[in-house]
Amino acid sequence: MLRCGVDIVEIERVRRCLENPRFLARCFTEGERALLASRRHPAETAAGIWAAKEAFVKALGTGFRGVGFQDISVLRDRRGKPVLSLSPRAQALAGGGAIDVSISHDRTQAVAFVVML
């Protein structure tokens, strides 16, 4: 069965949240925090990651019940394409099928779309 989820996030809201170390530690994995530290515009990247996590749980159809922010890691492959890395618990909820994610942003908003087969 094809499942999809989409989410849109205001970049400025995420930019303000990034000033809180507890928010960073709770909502972003170690790999994501390293990615953010390497970016010239970390708020845009963080907003895209946030939107991708929200889009993933929408595609699951459960929201964040049974899965947390640390169970979903949004990283980049060698070409820079976003990829989801899931904990065993999140992978089980997703059903083990193929998952694809696309992220885009403009000056004020980031959007992510997740498709699961």
N, C-alpha and C positions, 0 to 999 in steps of 0.2 A: 504494500500500500504506500502510495506517495503521500508524504506529510511535509508541510512547509510552515514557516514562521517568519515574521518580519517585525522589526522594531526600529523606531526612530528616536534619537536622543539629542537634546540641546547641548552643544559643546561647552558653552559657558557654565552650565550647571555642573558638568563633570570637572571643568577646570577648577571651580571653587572646592569641590570635594577632594581633589588631589592634594590639597593643602593639609588634609587630615591623615596622618600616618596610620591611624586605626582603620580608616576607610580603605586605604591602599592594601593593608595586610589582610583585611577581611574579604575584599572583593576581587583582588587580582592575585594570580599565582606568582610564584617566584620567577618563572620564565617570563610572564607578562610584565612584571615589574622591571626586569632586566631590559626587555624590549622598550618599555617606556623611557627608561633612563638613557637609551641610545638614540632617541628620536629628537629632532629639532623642534617638533610640535607635539609634545606628549599628550596634551589635552585632546587633540583630534584623534590620535591613536587610541587613547583610553576610551573615548566616546564610542569609537567603532567596536572596540572589544566589548564594552558594556552592551551595546546594541546586539552584537552577535550572541552573547550569552542569553539575553532576553529572547531573541529570535529562536534559539535552540530550544529553550524550555517551552516556548509557544508551539513549536513543531512537535515536541513530545506530547503536548496536550495536557500536561499535569502542572504546569508552572514549576515553581521551585520545590514542590512536595517531593521528597525522596532524593533530591539532588541539591547541592549548594554551589556557590560561586567557585569554590576551590575544586569542584569536580569537573569544571569546564575550563580548559585553557585555550585561548585563541592566540596562536603563534603564526609564524610565517615560514613558508618553505624556501628553498634556495632561490627561487625566482621572485620572492616577495609576496606570493599569493597567500591570503589568510587560510589557515587550516585549524580545525578543531582537534584538540587532544583531550580525550575523555578519561576519567577515572573508570575503574572496572564497574562501579555502581552506575555511573551515567551511561556507559557503553551498554550495560544490560538493559537499562530502561529504553535506550534507543533501538534495541533489537538487533544490533550487530550489523546492520546494513550500511550501505554507502551514505556518507554525509558530505554535503558541499555547502560552503559559506561564501557569500559575497558581501563586501563592505564598501561603502562609498561615503564621502562627505563633501560639504561645501563650507563656506565660511562659518555658518551658524549651527548646522545639524549634521549628524552622522546617521546612516541607515545601514541595516544589515538584513540579509535574507538568507535563510537556511532551508535547504531541501534535504529530506531523508527518504531513502528507499527501503 
